[in-house]
C-alpha cells in the first residue's frame, strides 16, 4: 500500500546555506508558484540530480462552480546545483518514480514508462479498471510493477514485457500492494486482499501466508536490511506489525517510536532501505487522537523517530541518494526537506 497524496502544484525551490546540526532536518527555503503547492513524488539519480513530479489545478479551464476541484496539470522537473528545470509541463499523474542502474528514469503514471536519453517510451498500459501502484528495479535493470488487478508486470532491459497472473502463474490474488527487488535476485510481492506474500526467484514462486508463516494480515511495505527481508504488516491478534525473514526463519515484533511507546498500527506506511538502516514514513490509525505523519529509522534493533519534521507535515514521498547519505522528503505544502543519514 502506498501513501496517498493531495492534489498538488508545481513549485520553484531555492536552497540557501543553512547551518546543520547533528540529526537535524535541513529546512529548504521554498518559493511556491501558487497557494496549496506541494510536491508529489521524488527520485534521486546516479548523478545526484533530484527528479520531482508535481501538479497544479489548471485555473485557465472553464469549470462548473458546483464542482469541488479544477482539472489538473502535471509536471516533471529536476533540481541540481541550486536550480530547478522543467522537463515536461504535460506529464501524467505519477504514482512512483525510480532510477535504474543505467540512470534511466522509470515512472508509473497511467501505466509504466521509461525516460532514456531524453526520450520517453511507454512500456506497459494497464487494462481498463486496473492500475499500477508500486514498482521495484532489480540488479539487472529489470523493472517489476504491480497494482490493482494487474498481476505482476516485468519489463526487461530490452523493454520486453511479461505479465504473471492468477491464471498463468498461480498467484493467490490478481492485485498487488507492494513490490520489492532484493539484492539476492529475488522479487517479493505483497498480494492484495490479505492473501499473503510471494517470493519469485529463478522462475519459481514460494508463497507465505497464515498457514506457513506469521504473515496473517495485509503486508503494506517491503524492504531489505542485512540478510533479512522486512515487512510492515497490519497488526494481527498478536500485536506484531513488523516481520522479517532470512530465508529460513521468521521474526515478529511490534514497532515502537524509540521513546518507549509502542506503535499499535498505521493507516498508511512506506519504507525504504538506506545505507545501514530502514527508513519509514507512516500515519497512525484514523481513530487515534494524534494523527500526525511520522518519519523514523530502524537499524534492525533500535527505532528512532526524526523529531525535526514539522508538525502537521504530510510526507507524500521520500528518496535516498545512491550513496545513502542524503534523504529528500516531500512534505506537501511545506515543501521539500532534506537530511543527512550519517548525522542520525
C-alpha positions in Angstrom: 0.0 0.0 0.0 1.3 3.4 -0.9 0.9 6.7 0.7 -1.8 8.8 -0.9 -1.2 12.4 -1.7 -3.4 15.6 -2.1 -3.8 17.5 -5.3 -0.5 19.4 -5.7 1.0 22.2 -7.6 4.4 22.8 -9.4 6.8 25.0 -7.4 10.2 26.6 -7.6 12.6 25.8 -4.9 15.8 27.7 -3.9 18.2 26.2 -1.4 20.3 28.5 0.7 23.2 27.6 3.0 21.7 26.7 6.3 23.5 25.7 9.5 23.5 22.0 10.0 23.2 20.3 13.4 23.6 16.6 14.1 20.4 14.7 13.4 18.6 17.8 12.1 16.5 18.2 9.0 17.9 20.9 6.8 14.9 23.1 6.0 14.9 24.4 2.5 13.5 27.9 1.7 10.6 27.5 -0.7 9.1 29.9 -3.2 5.7 28.5 -4.2 4.2 29.2 -7.5 0.7 29.4 -6.1 -1.2 28.7 -2.9 -1.6 25.0 -2.0 1.6 23.9 -3.8 3.0 20.6 -2.9 5.5 18.1 -4.3 4.2 14.6 -5.3 7.0 12.0 -6.0 10.8 12.1 -5.8 13.7 10.1 -7.2 17.5 10.9 -7.0 19.5 9.7 -10.0 23.1 8.4 -10.0 24.5 11.9 -10.6 22.7 13.2 -7.5 20.1 15.1 -9.6 16.7 15.2 -7.9 13.6 14.4 -10.1 10.4 15.9 -8.9 6.8 15.1 -10.0 4.3 17.8 -9.2 1.0 19.2 -10.3 -1.3 22.2 -10.1 -5.0 23.0 -10.6 -5.5 24.4 -14.0 -7.3 27.7 -13.3 -7.4 28.6 -17.0 -10.1 26.0 -17.7 -13.7 26.9 -17.5 -15.2 24.6 -14.9 -18.7 24.5 -13.3 -18.7 26.2 -10.0 -20.5 23.3 -8.3 -17.6 21.0 -8.8 -15.1 21.0 -6.0 -11.8 20.7 -8.0 -10.4 22.0 -11.2 -8.7 19.9 -13.9 -5.1 19.3 -13.0 -1.8 19.8 -14.9 1.1 17.6 -14.1 4.8 18.5 -14.3 8.2 16.7 -14.3 11.2 18.8 -13.2 14.8 18.4 -12.0 16.7 20.1 -9.2 20.5 20.2 -9.2 23.2 22.8 -8.3 20.6 25.1 -6.8 18.4 25.3 -9.9 15.0 23.9 -10.9 14.4 23.0 -14.6 11.0 21.9 -16.0 11.4 18.8 -18.2 7.7 18.4 -19.0 4.6 20.5 -18.3 2.2 17.9 -19.6 3.1 14.9 -17.5 0.8 12.2 -16.1 -0.4 11.7 -12.5 2.6 10.0 -11.0 2.3 7.1 -8.6 6.1 6.3 -8.4 9.5 7.3 -9.8 12.6 5.2 -9.8 16.1 5.2 -11.2 17.8 2.1 -12.7 21.5 1.2 -12.9 21.8 2.9 -16.3 20.4 6.2 -14.8 17.1 5.9 -16.7 14.0 7.3 -15.1 11.1 4.9 -14.7 7.7 6.2 -14.0 4.3 4.8 -13.0 1.8 7.3 -14.5 -1.2 5.9 -16.2 1.0 2.8 -16.9 4.7 2.1 -17.0 7.1 4.3 -18.9 10.9 5.0 -19.0 12.8 8.1 -19.9 16.2 7.3 -21.6 18.4 9.9 -23.2 15.7 12.4 -23.1 13.1 10.1 -24.8 10.1 8.8 -23.1 8.9 5.3 -24.0 5.5 3.8 -22.9 6.3 0.3 -21.8 3.0 -1.0 -20.5 -0.5 0.3 -20.4 -2.8 -1.4 -17.9 -6.3 -2.7 -18.9 -9.4 -0.8 -18.2 -10.3 -0.7 -14.4 -6.8 -1.7 -13.4 -3.8 0.4 -12.4 -0.2 0.1 -11.3 0.8 1.5 -7.9 4.2 0.2 -7.0 7.5 -0.9 -8.7 11.0 -2.1 -8.0 14.2 -2.3 -10.1 16.4 -5.4 -9.9 20.1 -5.8 -10.2 19.8 -6.5 -14.0 17.9 -3.2 -14.5 14.6 -5.1 -15.0 11.5 -3.4 -13.6 8.8 -5.2 -11.6 5.5 -3.5 -11.1 2.0 -4.3 -9.7 -1.2 -2.8 -8.6 -5.0 -3.3 -8.6 -6.0 -6.1 -10.9 -2.7 -6.2 -12.8 -0.8 -9.2 -11.5 3.0 -8.8 -11.6 4.5 -7.0 -14.6 8.1 -7.4 -15.6 9.9 -5.3 -18.2 13.5 -6.4 -19.0 16.3 -4.2 -20.3 15.0 -4.6 -23.9 11.6 -3.5 -22.7 10.1 -6.9 -23.3 7.0 -7.2 -21.0 5.9 -10.3 -19.2 2.7 -10.4 -17.1 2.4 -13.0 -14.3 -1.2 -13.6 -13.2 -3.5 -15.9 -11.3 -4.1 -17.8 -14.5 -0.6 -18.3 -15.8 1.4 -18.3 -12.6 -1.0 -19.3 -9.8 -0.9 -16.1 -7.9 -3.2 -16.0 -4.9 -4.5 -12.6 -5.9 -4.6 -10.5 -9.1 -4.0 -7.4 -7.0 -0.6 -6.4 -5.6 0.0 -3.9 -2.9 3.9 -3.8 -2.7 6.8 -4.9 -4.8 10.5 -5.3 -3.6 13.6 -6.5 -5.6 16.0 -7.9 -3.1 19.8 -7.9 -3.6 19.9 -11.7 -3.9 17.9 -11.5 -7.1 14.5 -12.5 -5.6 11.4 -10.4 -6.0 9.0 -10.1 -3.2 5.3 -9.3 -3.7 2.6 -8.4 -1.2 -0.8 -9.6 -2.5 -4.0 -7.7 -2.0 -7.0 -8.9 0.0 -4.5 -10.1 2.7 -3.6 -13.0 0.6 0.0 -13.1 2.0 3.3 -12.6 0.3 5.2 -14.3 -2.5 8.9 -14.7 -3.4 9.8 -15.1 -7.0 13.3 -16.5 -7.6 14.7 -18.4 -10.5 11.4 -18.6 -12.2 9.8 -20.3 -9.2 7.2 -18.9 -6.7 7.1 -19.6 -2.9 4.0 -18.3 -1.2 3.8 -17.4 2.5 0.6 -16.9 4.4 -1.0 -17.7 7.7 -0.6 -21.5 7.0 3.2 -21.5 6.9 4.4 -18.1 8.3 3.5 -15.2 10.6 2.0 -13.4 7.6 -1.6 -13.3 8.8 -2.6 -9.8 7.7 -2.1 -7.3 4.8 1.5 -6.6 4.0 1.9 -2.8 3.4 5.6 -2.4 2.5 8.7 -4.5 2.0 12.5 -3.8 2.0 15.9 -5.4 2.8 18.3 -4.8 5.7 21.3 -7.0 6.0 20.4 -10.6 5.2 16.8 -10.2 6.1 13.7 -9.1 4.2 11.5 -6.9 6.4 7.7 -6.4 6.0 5.4 -3.9 7.7 2.0 -5.5 8.2 -1.3 -4.5 9.6 -1.3 -5.7 13.3 -2.7 -9.2 13.8 -4.1 -10.7 17.0 -0.6 -11.0 18.5 0.0 -7.2 18.1 3.0 -7.8 15.7 3.4 -5.3 12.8 7.0 -5.8 11.7 8.1 -9.2 10.3 11.5 -10.3 8.9 12.7 -13.4 7.1 16.3 -14.6 6.5 15.3 -17.5 4.1 14.9 -20.0 6.9 13.4 -18.4 10.0 10.9 -15.6 10.8 10.8 -12.9 13.5 7.8 -10.9 14.5 7.7 -7.8 16.7 5.8 -4.6 17.4 7.2 -1.3 16.3 7.9 1.5 18.8 8.8 5.2 18.4 12.2 4.9 20.1 10.8 6.6 23.2 9.2 3.5 24.7 5.8 4.0 23.1 4.5 1.1 21.0 3.1 1.7 17.6 -0.1 -0.3 17.5 -0.9 0.2 13.9 -0.9 2.6 10.9 -3.3 3.7 8.2 -0.6 4.3 5.6 3.1 3.3 5.5 6.1 3.4 3.2 9.5 2.1 4.0 12.8 2.1 2.1 16.3 0.6 2.6 19.0 3.1 3.5 22.8 2.6 3.8 22.6 0.9 7.2 19.0 1.2 8.3 15.4 1.2 7.1 13.5 4.5 6.8 9.8 4.6 7.4 7.1 7.3 6.9 3.7 6.3 8.4 0.4 7.6 9.6 -1.2 6.2 12.8 -4.7 4.8 12.6 -7.5 7.3 11.9 -9.1 6.6 15.3 -6.1 7.9 17.2 -6.2 11.4 18.6 -2.7 12.4 17.4 -2.9 11.6 13.7 0.3 13.2 12.5 2.7 11.7 10.0 5.9 10.3 11.5 9.3 9.6 10.0 11.7 7.2 11.7 14.6 4.9 11.2 15.3 1.3 12.2 18.7 -0.4 12.3 17.4 -3.9 12.9 17.3 -3.4 16.7 16.5 0.2 17.6 13.8 2.6 16.3 14.5 6.3 16.2 11.9 9.0 15.4 13.1 12.0 13.5 11.7 14.8 15.7 12.7 17.7 13.4 9.9 17.0 10.9 7.5 20.0 11.2 4.1 19.4 12.9 1.2 18.5 10.6 3.6 17.7 7.8 2.3 15.2 5.2 5.1 13.1 3.9 4.0 12.3 0.3 7.3 10.6 -0.6 11.0 10.4 0.3 14.0 9.4 -1.7 17.6 8.3 -0.7 20.6 9.1 -2.9 22.9 6.5 -4.3 25.5 7.0 -1.5 22.8 6.6 1.1 23.9 9.8 2.8 21.1 12.2 2.0 17.4 11.8 2.2 14.9 14.1 0.4 11.4 14.4 1.8 8.3 15.8 0.1 6.3 17.5 2.8 3.2 18.5 0.9 2.5 22.3 1.1 5.5 22.7 3.4 7.8 22.0 0.5 10.9 19.9 0.2 13.2 19.0 3.1 16.5 17.1 3.3 18.5 15.4 6.0 21.8 13.6 6.2 21.6 9.9 7.2 25.1 9.9 8.6 24.1 12.5 11.1 21.4 10.5 12.7 
